[in-house]
Amino acid sequence: MDDRNVGYAQGIGSSDIGTFADNLAESLDRQMKIAFEPEERKALRRFSSTEVAGLLRVSTSNLRNRHKDGSFPEVHTDNRGHRFYTAQEVDELRNILERTGKNAESYRPGRRDGDRLQVLSVVNFKGGSSKTTATIHLAQRYALRGYRVLVLDLDPQASLTTFFGFRPELEFAEGGTIYDALRYEDQVPLSDVIQKTYFHKLDMVPAGLMLSEYETETANALARRMQPIFAERLALALEEVEADYDIVLIDCPPQLGFLTLTALAASTGLLVTVVPGMLDIASMSQFLKLASETVKAVEEAIGRRVTWDFVKFLITRYEPSDGPQTQMAGYLRSILAGQVMTEPMLKSTAISDAGMTQQTVYEVDPGQFIRKTIDRALTSVNGVADELEQTIQMAWGRR
């Protein structure tokens, strides 16, 4: 018999699917190790003077003069005399500016006394709306800006975890994920599952397939009236590490289950990603309606209102030259007014190509792309991050 017809003759069973998964996992692990040799872990590139000046909000001439007068330490210089900085070195410069520069507080934009931890959930009903892409780019941008950032992967598919260079099906098969800090039996402190990353000032909590068990366990826990209920579990877990961070970003799964509701109840702000198309907007409308009704039931269960400092809608995968998209973006803005962010996240080959190697536009070598392409992507992502940063600052009573 032709081997190609074996599947039809004998049928493909669950063990065959498991074999597919094992083969893929082993291959991906090999590819990951090849990509990140010799450390076998991701590492962050150095940043140019122009990039660093933008992050510190100073001029390149100011940066250059500070090195000349000795108030800034010297850093790596290439054979053309161009300076390049690690993320740690950027943070050291920020410390110096905070001590010696004018408007010292502007160089440390994070929390001050009395500011509450900002917990932002990135949500949508549909997959493919760039939730994970938005989450990781925002997290990295804010870390580079000087914020202390924690990201939580709350999606059992663990795409965000993989983006950080982990193989969840191999490294966290026995535990060590957000599930351990949320489960109803043998729960561990959140600090036990926080992973340091290759990105300075950016920590993350990974996900894995076991996280899907949370949905079933929560239904059983509700039937048994176990406390604390799901709507309070993440908020309580975050209390342990609250003093260590300024911003928490949560990548939610693409459905409104107990995991997403757990995130919503713990959040101080929501970022709803939406592709500007009729079907995507219709799906988002359904998500918002269902979320509204479900959160009301949650409020009754916990005896308090669930409120957020802000809810923002981020237009993603946007192509300005696409007439129908432009029309739908305008439609959204007319209906939701100031809730829709002014800056959209553009559809970009630089973003998608970087994603093919589990990287972001902040990680890739700019020299690997056409200058116009990478600059366009960076301008878009930076614009989104900076606009949302202003919203966060306003929630802290600034600006």
C-alpha positions as CSV (number, residue, x, y, z in Angstrom):
1,M,0.0,0.0,0.0
2,D,1.2,3.5,-0.8
3,D,2.5,5.1,2.5
4,R,0.6,8.2,1.6
5,N,-2.7,6.4,2.0
6,V,-1.9,4.8,5.4
7,G,-3.7,7.5,7.3
8,Y,-6.9,6.9,5.3
9,A,-6.7,3.2,5.7
10,Q,-5.9,3.0,9.4
11,G,-7.1,6.4,10.6
12,I,-5.1,9.1,12.4
13,G,-5.4,8.8,16.2
14,S,-4.5,10.9,19.2
15,S,-1.1,9.2,19.5
16,D,-0.3,10.3,16.0
17,I,-1.2,13.9,16.8
18,G,1.0,13.6,19.9
19,T,3.9,12.5,17.7
20,F,3.4,15.5,15.4
21,A,3.6,17.7,18.5
22,D,6.7,16.0,19.8
23,N,8.5,16.2,16.5
24,L,7.6,19.9,16.1
25,A,8.7,20.7,19.7
26,E,12.0,19.0,19.2
27,S,12.6,20.7,15.9
28,L,11.6,24.2,17.3
29,D,13.9,23.6,20.3
30,R,16.8,22.9,18.0
31,Q,16.0,26.0,15.8
32,M,15.8,28.1,18.9
33,K,19.2,27.0,20.2
34,I,20.7,27.6,16.7
35,A,19.2,31.1,16.6
36,F,20.5,32.1,20.0
37,E,24.0,30.5,20.0
38,P,26.3,30.6,21.9
39,E,24.1,31.6,24.9
40,E,21.2,29.4,23.8
41,R,19.1,32.3,25.2
42,K,17.9,35.5,23.6
43,A,20.1,38.5,24.1
44,L,19.4,42.2,23.5
45,R,21.3,44.2,21.0
46,R,23.0,47.6,21.7
47,F,21.2,50.8,20.8
48,S,22.6,53.7,18.7
49,S,23.0,57.3,20.0
50,T,20.0,58.4,18.1
51,E,17.8,55.7,19.7
52,V,19.2,56.5,23.1
53,A,18.6,60.2,22.8
54,G,15.0,59.4,21.9
55,L,14.5,57.1,24.9
56,L,16.0,59.7,27.3
57,R,14.2,62.6,25.6
58,V,17.5,64.5,25.1
59,S,19.2,65.8,22.0
60,T,22.0,63.8,20.3
61,S,24.2,66.8,20.8
62,N,23.5,66.9,24.5
63,L,24.3,63.2,24.6
64,R,27.6,63.7,22.7
65,N,28.6,66.7,24.9
66,R,28.0,64.8,28.1
67,H,30.4,62.1,27.0
68,K,33.0,64.8,26.0
69,D,32.9,66.6,29.4
70,G,33.1,63.3,31.2
71,S,29.7,63.4,33.0
72,F,28.6,60.3,31.0
73,P,30.8,57.2,31.1
74,E,32.2,55.9,27.8
75,V,30.5,53.0,26.1
76,H,31.2,50.7,23.2
77,T,32.4,52.5,20.1
78,D,32.6,51.0,16.6
79,N,35.4,51.6,14.1
80,R,33.6,54.7,12.8
81,G,33.5,56.3,16.2
82,H,29.7,55.7,16.7
83,R,28.6,54.9,20.2
84,F,26.3,52.0,21.0
85,Y,24.7,51.4,24.4
86,T,23.3,48.4,26.3
87,A,19.9,48.8,28.0
88,Q,21.7,48.7,31.4
89,E,24.0,51.6,30.2
90,V,20.9,53.6,29.1
91,D,19.5,53.2,32.6
92,E,22.8,54.3,34.1
93,L,22.6,57.5,32.0
94,R,19.1,58.0,33.2
95,N,20.3,57.8,36.8
96,I,22.9,60.5,36.0
97,L,20.3,62.8,34.4
98,E,18.0,62.3,37.3
99,R,20.7,63.5,39.7
100,T,22.2,66.3,37.6
101,G,19.7,67.3,34.9
102,K,16.9,69.8,34.9
103,N,13.3,68.4,35.4
104,A,15.0,65.4,37.2
105,E,11.7,63.6,37.8
106,S,11.0,63.4,34.0
107,Y,13.9,60.9,33.7
108,R,12.2,58.5,36.1
109,P,8.6,58.3,34.8
110,G,7.5,55.4,36.9
111,R,5.4,55.3,40.1
112,R,5.8,57.8,42.9
113,D,4.4,57.7,46.5
114,G,0.7,57.3,46.3
115,D,0.6,56.0,42.7
116,R,-1.1,52.6,42.3
117,L,0.3,49.8,40.2
118,Q,-1.0,50.1,36.6
119,V,-2.3,46.7,35.4
120,L,-3.3,46.7,31.8
121,S,-5.1,43.8,30.1
122,V,-4.7,43.5,26.3
123,V,-7.9,41.9,25.1
124,N,-10.0,40.8,22.1
125,F,-12.5,38.2,21.3
126,K,-10.7,37.1,18.1
127,G,-7.3,35.8,17.4
128,G,-5.1,37.6,14.9
129,S,-5.8,41.1,16.3
130,S,-2.1,41.5,17.3
131,K,-2.7,41.2,21.0
132,T,0.6,39.5,21.7
133,T,2.5,41.7,19.3
134,A,1.1,44.8,21.0
135,T,1.8,43.5,24.5
136,I,5.5,42.6,23.9
137,H,6.3,45.8,22.0
138,L,4.6,48.0,24.7
139,A,6.4,46.0,27.5
140,Q,9.8,46.4,25.8
141,R,9.3,50.1,25.0
142,Y,8.3,50.9,28.6
143,A,11.3,49.0,30.0
144,L,13.6,51.0,27.7
145,R,11.8,54.2,28.9
146,G,12.8,53.4,32.5
147,Y,9.6,51.8,33.9
148,R,9.8,48.5,35.9
149,V,7.6,46.2,33.8
150,L,6.1,42.8,34.4
151,V,4.3,40.9,31.7
152,L,1.9,38.0,32.3
153,D,1.1,35.4,29.7
154,L,-2.5,34.4,30.4
155,D,-3.0,32.5,27.2
156,P,-2.5,28.7,27.3
157,Q,-1.1,28.9,23.7
158,A,1.9,30.7,25.4
159,S,2.8,32.8,22.3
160,L,4.2,35.6,24.5
161,T,6.2,33.1,26.5
162,T,7.8,31.7,23.3
163,F,8.5,35.3,22.2
164,F,10.8,35.6,25.2
165,G,12.9,32.6,24.1
166,F,11.3,29.9,26.2
167,R,9.9,26.6,25.0
168,P,6.9,26.2,27.4
169,E,6.1,22.6,26.4
170,L,9.7,21.6,27.3
171,E,10.7,24.1,30.1
172,F,7.5,24.4,32.0
173,A,5.9,20.9,31.4
174,E,6.2,20.3,35.1
175,G,5.2,23.7,36.3
176,G,6.6,27.2,36.8
177,T,3.8,29.1,35.1
178,I,1.1,31.6,36.0
179,Y,-1.2,28.5,36.5
180,D,0.8,27.7,39.6
181,A,0.0,31.1,41.1
182,L,-3.7,30.9,40.3
183,R,-4.7,27.3,40.8
184,Y,-7.0,26.4,43.7
185,E,-4.8,23.7,45.3
186,D,-1.1,24.0,46.1
187,Q,-1.0,27.6,45.0
188,V,2.4,29.2,45.0
189,P,3.4,32.9,45.4
190,L,3.6,34.8,42.1
191,S,7.2,35.6,42.9
192,D,8.0,31.9,42.5
193,V,7.1,31.9,38.8
194,I,8.5,35.3,37.7
195,Q,11.2,34.9,35.2
196,K,14.0,37.4,34.6
197,T,14.4,38.2,30.9
198,Y,17.2,39.4,28.6
199,F,15.5,42.8,28.7
200,H,16.7,45.1,31.4
201,K,13.8,46.0,33.8
202,L,11.4,43.6,32.2
203,D,10.3,40.4,34.0
204,M,7.6,38.0,32.8
205,V,5.4,35.2,34.0
206,P,5.1,32.3,31.5
207,A,2.1,30.3,30.4
208,G,1.7,26.7,29.3
209,L,-1.0,24.2,28.3
210,M,-1.8,23.4,31.9
211,L,-3.3,26.9,32.2
212,S,-6.3,25.6,30.3
213,E,-7.2,23.6,33.3
214,Y,-8.0,26.8,35.1
215,E,-11.3,27.1,33.2
216,T,-12.6,23.7,34.4
217,E,-11.2,24.1,37.9
218,T,-12.8,27.5,38.3
219,A,-16.2,26.1,37.4
220,N,-15.8,23.4,40.0
221,A,-14.5,25.9,42.6
222,L,-17.6,28.1,42.1
223,A,-19.8,25.1,42.6
224,R,-18.0,24.3,45.8
225,R,-17.9,28.0,46.9
226,M,-14.1,28.0,47.3
227,Q,-12.5,31.2,48.3
228,P,-11.0,33.4,47.1
229,I,-13.1,33.2,43.9
230,F,-11.5,33.6,40.4
231,A,-12.2,37.3,40.2
232,E,-9.9,38.0,43.1
233,R,-7.1,35.5,42.6
234,L,-4.8,37.5,40.3
235,A,-5.4,40.8,42.1
236,L,-4.3,39.1,45.4
237,A,-1.3,37.4,43.7
238,L,-0.1,40.7,42.4
239,E,-0.2,42.3,45.8
240,E,2.9,40.3,46.8
241,V,5.0,41.9,44.1
242,E,3.2,45.2,43.7
243,A,6.1,47.3,45.1
244,D,8.5,45.9,42.5
245,Y,6.8,47.2,39.4
246,D,5.3,50.3,37.8
247,I,3.3,48.6,35.0
248,V,1.9,45.1,34.5
249,L,0.8,44.1,31.0
250,I,-1.4,41.0,30.6
251,D,-1.7,39.1,27.3
252,C,-5.2,37.6,27.5
253,P,-6.6,34.6,25.6
254,P,-8.9,35.3,22.6
255,Q,-12.1,34.4,24.4
256,L,-14.1,35.6,27.3
257,G,-13.5,32.7,29.7
258,F,-12.5,32.7,33.4
259,L,-8.9,33.5,32.5
260,T,-9.9,36.8,30.8
261,L,-12.4,37.6,33.5
262,T,-9.7,37.0,36.1
263,A,-7.5,39.5,34.3
264,L,-10.3,42.1,33.8
265,A,-11.1,42.1,37.5
266,A,-7.4,42.7,38.4
267,S,-6.9,45.4,35.9
268,T,-6.7,49.2,36.2
269,G,-6.9,49.7,32.5
270,L,-7.9,47.8,29.3
271,L,-6.4,47.9,25.8
272,V,-8.8,46.4,23.2
273,T,-7.0,45.6,19.9
274,V,-9.1,45.6,16.8
275,V,-8.4,45.2,13.1
276,P,-10.4,47.9,11.1
277,G,-12.7,45.5,9.2
278,M,-16.4,45.0,9.5
279,L,-16.2,41.4,10.8
280,D,-13.6,42.3,13.3
281,I,-15.6,45.3,14.6
282,A,-18.7,43.2,14.8
283,S,-16.8,40.5,16.8
284,M,-15.5,43.2,19.1
285,S,-19.0,44.6,19.6
286,Q,-20.1,41.1,20.7
287,F,-17.1,40.8,23.0
288,L,-17.9,44.2,24.7
289,K,-21.6,43.2,25.2
290,L,-20.8,39.9,26.7
291,A,-18.0,41.4,28.8
292,S,-20.4,44.0,30.2
293,E,-23.0,41.4,31.1
294,T,-20.4,39.0,32.6
295,V,-18.6,41.6,34.6
296,K,-21.9,42.6,36.2
297,A,-22.3,39.0,37.4
298,V,-18.7,39.1,38.7
299,E,-19.5,42.3,40.6
300,E,-22.4,40.6,42.4
301,A,-20.2,37.7,43.3
302,I,-17.4,39.8,44.9
303,G,-19.6,42.5,46.3
304,R,-17.9,45.5,44.6
305,R,-17.8,47.3,41.3
306,V,-15.1,46.5,38.8
307,T,-13.8,49.8,37.4
308,W,-10.9,50.8,35.2
309,D,-8.9,54.1,35.0
310,F,-9.3,53.9,31.2
311,V,-10.4,51.7,28.3
312,K,-8.6,52.3,25.0
313,F,-9.2,50.8,21.6
314,L,-6.0,50.3,19.5
315,I,-6.4,49.9,15.8
316,T,-4.0,47.2,14.6
317,R,-2.7,45.8,11.3
318,Y,-3.6,49.2,9.8
319,E,-2.8,50.0,6.2
320,P,-3.4,53.8,5.5
321,S,-3.5,53.2,1.8
322,D,-6.4,50.7,2.2
323,G,-9.6,52.7,1.5
324,P,-12.0,50.3,3.3
325,Q,-9.7,50.1,6.4
326,T,-9.5,53.9,6.5
327,Q,-13.3,54.1,6.3
328,M,-13.8,51.6,9.1
329,A,-11.2,53.3,11.3
330,G,-13.1,56.6,10.8
331,Y,-16.3,54.8,11.6
332,L,-14.8,53.5,14.9
333,R,-13.6,56.9,15.9
334,S,-17.1,58.4,15.2
335,I,-18.8,55.9,17.4
336,L,-16.2,55.6,20.3
337,A,-14.8,59.1,20.0
338,G,-11.9,59.7,22.4
339,Q,-11.6,56.1,23.4
340,V,-9.9,55.1,20.2
341,M,-6.2,55.8,20.2
342,T,-5.0,58.4,17.8
343,E,-2.0,56.3,16.8
344,P,-2.7,53.0,15.1
345,M,-0.3,50.1,14.9
346,L,0.6,49.8,11.3
347,K,0.7,46.6,9.3
348,S,4.5,46.3,8.7
349,T,6.7,43.8,7.0
350,A,9.4,44.7,9.6
351,I,7.1,43.7,12.5
352,S,6.0,40.5,10.8
353,D,9.5,39.5,9.6
354,A,10.9,40.1,13.1
355,G,8.1,38.0,14.5
356,M,9.2,35.1,12.3
357,T,12.4,34.8,14.4
358,Q,10.5,35.6,17.7
359,Q,11.8,39.1,17.8
360,T,10.4,42.6,17.9
361,V,11.4,45.8,16.1
362,Y,13.4,46.8,19.2
363,E,15.5,43.5,19.1
364,V,16.3,43.1,15.4
365,D,19.4,44.6,13.8
366,P,18.1,47.7,11.9
367,G,20.7,47.0,9.3
368,Q,18.8,43.9,8.2
369,F,15.9,45.9,6.9
370,I,15.4,48.7,4.4
371,R,15.9,51.9,6.4
372,K,12.5,53.3,5.4
373,T,10.7,50.0,6.4
374,I,12.2,49.7,9.9
375,D,11.8,53.5,10.6
376,R,8.2,53.3,9.6
377,A,7.6,50.4,12.0
378,L,9.5,52.0,14.8
379,T,7.6,55.3,14.4
380,S,4.3,53.5,14.5
381,V,5.1,51.3,17.6
382,N,6.7,54.2,19.5
383,G,3.8,56.4,18.7
384,V,1.3,53.9,20.1
385,A,3.5,53.3,23.2
386,D,4.0,57.0,23.9
387,E,0.3,57.8,23.5
388,L,-0.6,55.1,26.0
389,E,2.2,56.2,28.3
390,Q,0.5,59.6,28.5
391,T,-2.8,57.9,29.4
392,I,-1.0,56.0,32.2
393,Q,0.7,59.2,33.4
394,M,-2.8,60.9,33.5
395,A,-4.1,58.0,35.6
396,W,-1.3,58.8,38.1
397,G,-2.5,62.4,38.1
398,R,0.3,63.9,35.9
399,R,0.3,65.9,32.7
